[in-house]
Amino acid sequence: MHKLRLSHRPNHPTAPARPARRAPTSPPPTAVEAAPGRASWLLLALLCVPQFMVILDITIINVALPSIGRGLGFSGPDLQWAISAYVLMTGGLMLLGGRCADLIGRRTVLLAGVSIFTAASLASGLAPSAAALVLSRAAQGLGAALLSPAALSIITASYEGQQRNTALAVWGALAGGGAAIGVLLGGVLTSALGWRSIFFVNVPVGAATILLAVRMLPPGSRTVGWRRQLDLPGALTLVAGLVMLVYAIRQSSSWGLADARTISLFGGAGALLIAFAVVDRRSPRPLVPPAIWRNRSLVSASALMLGVTAILVGTFFLGSLFLQRVQHTSPITTGLDFLPLVVVTGAASHVGRELISRFGARITAILGTGLIAAGNLLLSGADATSSYLGGVLPGFALIGFGIGLAFAAITVAAMSAVREQEAGLASGVLTTGHELGAAIGAALVSSIAFSSGDFVTGYGHGALAAAAIAAVVALIAATAIPSTRRADGPQLAFH
């Protein structure tokens, strides 16, 4: 049986049934079908391209931040909003995007997401002001919130057994590898063509992805009355609450945690998030059905995804500024300095797949987060006199290897038991953890680094905070992640 199962509706539903003696004819093959018993890897390659762009755009901007600040008049502390605007919209709307994928159709939502993301990338490259860039980055986040859960749900629906295990490990590796390559590519493009090129590069890639997806992915069906089943009020309160939460974290470094304004922001964010929970619970079609929260693997893995991504984005954010401001490296050299992290992340994703098959997702996640903690402890001692080889590279290498292991284990654990009708939503829950971790990580480390007065001291404090977060994440993995060895799960229909 083909692993990619397509919904088939007869053109004439009232036509008489065929005689029993006639053997049923097989549906014509599609561009993404392979031999019976396996799904084509071309499908995985196609779907990884837009997801790679989503991950890339979290960190590709890091190396370009000083140039963007000079070009558009951003102040130093406010530069993090060029990152946070993107990841906040992505994380806040990811659940809605996953729900749309289940109800409207995964192919339709994927194409809509890639189209919005590509257009917003063009607008970011043309941005005339800081405000325009923040708005276009938010639009990029909207596109990412649609395409990412749709792509992951198609992968979950199309592969099973060991093939799914491999596909999900590759998908998980994109989170670390894409982020690392983003820093490298950002340095090369910024040095050679200027900071606007880091956004323009998405345009031809996005256009090619749309053309290939239209050709390779067959059309699917949508749920009747799908508009009535989307919890838009819940989505709006969730986004508003998350934006206020990140803003409160950011401003706490300037105002202080005890300041009335900081307390008011945290209180408002809490009220909005509680309002989301109330609205969602009372909705006949909640954004997050209660059954989702009973999926232990998914919920635990999403919490781990949030923590690990916060560390990863924080590492890139502070590391890029440290290398350029303290060690006075050029943008392209800064990008090259992150290259070893790319290499070890890729190697770790392969090792992680083998470790998951042999020891389970729990042990692999614990090992990965332990390496991340160790790497950040090494980085906390770096200063202006530290050499790259002795003071920075060892920490980068440990963090990269740990990220590769952790993301592979997290993705397999999250998607190991997902029902067909909730594949998109489950993908949205996991990727929401990723994007919120990116937003919180950028805001948190920015607050720590710029509140210390001396940036070198702030960098050390930020690395210590990341090590502490990694230790907490390791504890969560040890107590809450099931020891998943295979990504079996039910076979899911492709809508």
N, C-alpha and C positions, 0 to 999 in steps of 0.2 A: 504494500500500500504506500502511496506517496505520502511523505511526511507533510507536504504542503497540501492541506485539504481545502478545496475551494467549494463555496456554496454554489449549488447548481439548481436553478429553477427552470422548469420546462416553459417553453414559449406559449404553450396551449394547455393550461391546467385542466381543462375539461375534456381533453382528448382521451380516448380509451386507452387502457393499458396495453402494452405489447404482449403478444402471446408468450406464455411461460417457456416455450421451447427455445425462443430466441435468446441468445446470450447477450447480456447488456454490453453496450459499447463503452469503451473507456473515453473519458473526456480528452480532448486534444491536449498535448503537452504544452506547457508554458515555458517561458525563458528561464524560470527559476526552478524547474523540476529536474530531478536527477533520476538515477536508477532506482527501482523499487527498493524500499527500505532505507533510503537516504535522501536528504534534501541537499540541493546544490549549495556549495560554498559561495557561489556568485551572489546569492541573496545576502549572505552575511557581509560580504565585501561592500555591496551597495548600501546596506543600512548602516554600516560603520562609518561611511563617509560623512553624512550629515551629523552624526553624533560626535565624530572627531572634530568637526567645526565648532560644535557647541562647547566642547571641553577646551578646545584651543583658544576660544575667545575669552575664557576666564583669565588666562595667564599671558596670552600674546601681548596684552596691553601693558603688562608689568614693566618690561624693559623700556617701553616707550613713554612711561608716565612722566619722567622729567621733561622730555620734549613736548608732550601734550600740555604740561603745566605752563611751559614758556610760551607755547603757541597760542593757547586759548585763555591764559590768565587764571588758571587754577591755582589756589593756594596749596601749600604742602599737605596739610591735614585733609583738605577737601578732595584730594586726588582719589581717595578710596571710593568716592561715589561713582567714578567711571567704571569701577568694578561692581560695586554694590547695586547700582541701578539695574545692571544686567542680571545678576544672580538673584536679586530679590524678585523681579518679575518672573524669572524662570521658576524659582522655588515656590512662589506664592500661587502661580497658576498651573503648576505641574499636575496637581490632582485633577483640576478641571480638564486639562489636556488629556490625561489618561481616561477620564470618564467619556470625553468626546470620542476618543478612539474606539471605545467599546460600543458607543451608541450610534455614532455617525458613520463609522467605518475607518479602519486603520489606514488604508491607502489614502483615502480622502484627507484625513487629518495630517498624515505625513506630508502630502503634497502642499497643503495649505501652510504648514509650519515652515517647510523649506523655502517656500515663496516669500513669506513674511520676513524670515531671517535674512534672506539674500537682499531684499529691498532695503531693509533696515541697515545692513552692512554698508550698502552704497551710501545711504544717508549719513552714517557715522563718518565715513571717509570724507564727505563733503561738508561736515559740520562747521559752521562759521563761528560758533561761540561755545563756551563751556556748557550753557544750558541746553543748547541744541544737541551736543554730544550726549549728555545725560539722557535726554528724551529718546534719541535714536538708539542708545544702548538699551533702554527699557523696551523699545519695540523689538530689538533683537531677542530680548528675554522672552517676549510673548511668542515669537516664532519657535524658540527653543522649547518652550513649555508645551507646544503642540507636537513637534516632530520627535522629541526624545522618547516619551512614553509610547508613541505609536510605533516607532522603530523597534523598541525593546519588546513590545507585545507581539509584533510580527515574528521576531526571532524566537520567542518563547513558544509561539503557536506552530512554528515550522520545523523545529528540531525536537528530538527526544533521546533519552538514554545518554550514552557517551558522547554522541554528536552534540546534544544540547549542553552537556557539561563543558565541552570544548568551546562552543559558541559563546556561552555566558562568561567563560574565563577570558576569552578575547575581548568581549564587551567590557568586562571589568578592568582589563588592562588599559583600555582606552582612557579611563579616568586618570590614571597616573601618567601614562606615556603621552597622552595628548596635552596634559598640563605642562609636562616637561618640554616637549617639542615646541609648545607655544612660546615659552621663554626664549628658546634658541632661535626660532623663526622670527620672533619679534625683534630680537637684536639685529639679525641680518637685514631684515626689511627696513628697520628704522635707520640703520647706518647707511644703507645703500639708496633707499628711495624716499625716506622720510616717514613720519609716524602715520600718515594717512593711508599708506600702502598696507598696513596691517589689517585694515578693514576691506580695502578693495580686493584683496586676495580671495575673499569669500565669494565674490560675485561670479566669476567663471566656474568655480567649483559648485556653487549652488545651482547655477543654470544647467550644468551638465548632469547633476544629480536629478533634477526635475525631469529632464528628457529621458534618462535611463529608467527612472522609476515608472514613468508613464508607459514605457515599452515593456518593462519586465514584470511589473506587478499587475495582476488581473484585477478588474473592478470588483468590489465587494458589496454587501448589502448593508442597509442602515436600519436601525430600530424605528418602528412606526411611532410617531409622536415623540421623537427624541428631544425636541425643544422643551417639552414639559418635564423632562427627566433631568435637566441640567440645573444644578443648584447654584445659580448665579449670585444670589445674595450671600450665600456662604462663601463663595470664592472671593467676593469683594471685601468682606470683613476679614478674611484670612490675609489677603494681601495688605490691607491697611494695618492690621495688627503687626505683621512682620516688618513692614517698613518702619513703623514707629519703634519697634524693639531694636532694630539695628541702629536707628538714629539715636536712641537712648544710650546704647553701648558706645557709639562714637562720641557723643557729647559728654559722656561721663568723664572723659580724660581732661576736658577743658573746664567743666563746671564742678566736677567732684561728685562722688556718689551720694553725699549727704545733701547736695543742693536741692532746693525745692523744685527747680525745673527738671532735674534729672529724675527725681522721684515721680513727678507728674507724668513724664514720658513713659517710664516703666509701668506706672499705674494705668495709663491710657492703653498701652500695648496689651497689658494683661486683660483689661476690660474688653478690648476688641477680640482677642483670641477666645475669651470665654463666650462672647457673643457669637463667634463662629461655631463653637461647640453647641450652643443652644439652638441656633438657627439650623445647623446641620442635623441635630437630633430630631427636631420637629418637622423637618422637611419630609414629604412623602417619598422623595427620591434624593436622599442625602448625598453630598459630594463624597463622603467616606462612609459606606455602610458599616454598621457595627460589627458585622462578621469579619471585616478586614482586620480590626484590632485584635481579634482572637487568633489570627495567624501569627503564632509566636516567631517563626522563622523570619517572616517579612518585617514585623515590627522591630525586632531586635537588630536585624541586619540594617534597617533604615537608620536606627540610632547610631550604629557603628559607622555607617556611611557619612552621617553628619559630622561626627567627631574627626574621622580620618581626613575628610575633605577640608575641614576647618584648619587642620594642621598643615595640609599640603599647600593650600592657597596662602596661608600665613607665612609659610616658609618661602614661597616664591616672592611674595610681596616684600617681606623684610630683606630677603637675600638679594633681590635686585637692587634695592636702595642701598644696602650695605656695600655691595661690590662697587657701585658707581660713586656713592658719596664718600665712603670711608677709604676704600682701596683704589678709587679713581680709575676704574676700568671703563673702557668705551662700551657703548651698547652692544656691539657685535662680540666683543670679548666677554661681556657678561653672559650673552646667550651661549657662547661656546663653553663657558664655565659650568653651565647646567647640562652639557651634553653627556657627561658620565652618568648623571641621574637618569637620562633617557635610556641609556644602554642597560643599566642594571634593572630598571623597571621592566623592560621587555624581557630580560632573562628571568626575572622573578615571576612574571606571569606564566611562563612555561613551567618553572619549578613548582609554582603554586598549584597548577593543574594536576601535577603528579602527586603532590602532598595531599591535596583534597581527596584524590582517589584512594590513597593509602591510609591516611590518618584522619580524614574528615575536615569539614570546614572550620570547626571550632579550634582545633589545634593550629591550623594554618593561620587563622585570624589572630590568635594569641601571639604566635611567633612574629607575624608581620608588625603588629602594633608594638611589640617589645623592641624590635629593631628601630622603629620610628622614634620611640622614646630615647633609645641610646644615641641615635644620630643627633637629636636635638640637644641632648646633654653635651655632646662634643661641640656643637655650634655655639653654645652659650658662652664658651670661653674665648671666642674669636674677638680680636680687636684690630686696631690699625696696624699693628706690627706683625700680625699673623700672616703667614704665607698661604697661598691658595692650596698648595699640595699638603701642607701640614695642618692648617687651621680650618679649612673649609671643605676640601674634597672628601675626607673621611666621613664627615657628617652627612654630606650630600649622598654618598654612596649607600650608607646604612638606611637613610630615609627612603631613597629610591627603591631599594630592595624590599624594604618593609611595605611600602605602598603597593608594589606589584603583588606581593603575597596577600595583603589585606583586601584589596579590591577584588581580586579573583575569588577569595573565600566569601566575601560579603555578597557578591552578585549571585553566586551559586546557592548560598543559604537562603537568600531572599526569594528566589524564583523556583525553589525546589518543590513547592506544593501550592500551585496557583490554579484556581478554577477557570474554565474557559471564559465565562461571562465577565470575569473580573481581571483578565490579563492586563488590559490597558491601565486600569486603576492601580493594580499592584505595581506595575512599572512606574506609574506616577508617584506612588508613595516612596519607592526607593530613590528615584531621581530627585524628588523633593528634598529628601535628606541630603543628597549631594549638593544641590544648589543652595539650600539654606546654610549648610556648612561652609560653603564658599563665602556667602555674605557675612555670616557671623565671624568667620575666621579673619577676613580682611578688616572688619570693623574692630575686632578685639585686639589683634596685634598692632593695628594702627594706634589704638588708644594707649596701649602699653608702651609702645616705642616712643611716641611723641609726648607722653606725660612725664618722661624721665629727665627731660631737659637735654641731656647728652645722648645723642642717638646711639653711640656705641654701647652705652649702658642699657639703653632701651632695647637694643637688639638682643643683648644677653638675656634681659628679662623676658622678652618675647619668646626666645628659644626655650627658656625654662618653663614658661607657661605651656608651650606646645608639648614638652615632655610630660608635664603633669596631665594634660588632656589625654595623651597617648596611654598613660598608665590607667586612667579611668576607663578608657575604651577597651583596653585589654581585660580589665575586670568584668566589664559587661559581656565581652565575648566568652569569657570563662564560665559565666553563670547563666547566660541567656541564649547563646547560639546553640542550636542542636548540632550534633556531630554528623552533618550531612555528608555522605560519601559520593552520592550520585545525584544528578539533577533529573530524576525521572519525571515525576508529576504526570498529570493526565495529558493526553494528546489534545491540543487546542485547535479549534477551527480558525481559519484565516478569513477575517472579514474585511 
